[in-house]
């Protein structure tokens, strides 16, 4: 019984390369990078990011103190440090 993709096995039997649809580019996939960059440029052209940044700054001016209080309240809940920071992995944990 053979396992795996039959097209790959067929290509191996012929001694040829795999069909283009199975082309593995590995790390640094150039086609994906090109597609990402193209999509990013199109998105930047469509969105008014400068307007959004100014809008966020204005909202922060109004909500800043409230957000700061919420942050402090969240930090206050963490009463102790993470025990994993000082854990001795040579000793059992219980």
C-alpha positions in Angstrom: 0.0 0.0 0.0 1.4 3.4 -0.9 0.9 6.5 1.2 1.1 10.2 0.4 0.1 12.1 -2.6 -0.2 10.0 -5.8 0.8 12.9 -8.0 4.1 13.3 -6.0 4.7 9.6 -6.3 4.0 9.7 -10.0 6.5 12.5 -10.4 9.1 10.6 -8.4 8.6 7.4 -10.6 9.1 9.5 -13.7 12.3 11.0 -12.3 10.9 14.5 -12.9 10.1 17.3 -10.7 6.8 17.7 -8.9 4.1 19.5 -10.7 4.1 23.3 -10.0 1.0 23.1 -7.7 3.2 21.2 -5.3 6.2 23.5 -5.4 7.5 24.1 -1.9 9.2 27.4 -1.6 10.2 26.7 2.0 11.1 29.6 4.3 11.1 33.0 2.7 8.2 32.2 0.3 8.6 34.8 -2.4 5.2 34.5 -3.9 3.5 34.9 -0.5 5.7 37.9 0.3 4.8 39.6 -3.0 1.1 38.9 -2.4 1.3 40.3 1.1 3.1 43.4 0.0 0.7 44.0 -2.9 -2.3 43.6 -0.6 -0.7 45.9 2.0 -0.1 48.7 -0.5 -3.7 48.4 -1.8 -5.0 48.6 1.8 -2.9 51.6 2.5 -4.1 53.4 -0.6 -7.7 52.7 0.3 -7.6 53.6 4.0 -7.0 57.1 5.4 -4.6 55.9 8.1 -3.6 59.5 9.0 -7.2 60.4 9.7 -7.6 57.3 11.8 -4.5 58.1 13.8 -5.7 61.7 14.5 -9.1 60.3 15.5 -7.5 57.8 17.9 -5.4 60.6 19.4 -8.5 62.7 20.0 -10.3 59.7 21.6 -7.2 59.1 23.8 -7.3 62.7 25.0 -10.9 62.3 26.2 -10.6 58.7 27.4 -7.0 58.7 28.5 -7.6 59.1 32.3 -10.2 56.4 32.3 -8.0 54.1 30.4 -5.1 54.8 32.8 -7.3 54.0 35.8 -8.4 50.7 34.1 -4.8 49.8 33.5 -3.9 50.5 37.1 -6.9 48.4 38.3 -5.7 45.5 36.1 -2.2 45.7 37.4 -3.4 45.8 41.0 -5.0 42.4 40.5 -1.6 40.9 39.9 -0.6 40.7 43.6 2.4 38.4 43.1 4.9 37.6 40.4 4.5 34.6 38.2 5.8 31.6 40.1 7.3 30.2 36.9 9.8 33.0 36.9 11.7 31.6 39.9 10.8 28.0 39.5 13.5 25.4 40.3 12.9 22.8 37.5 15.1 20.3 39.3 12.6 20.0 42.2 9.1 18.7 41.9 6.4 21.4 41.8 4.1 19.7 44.3 
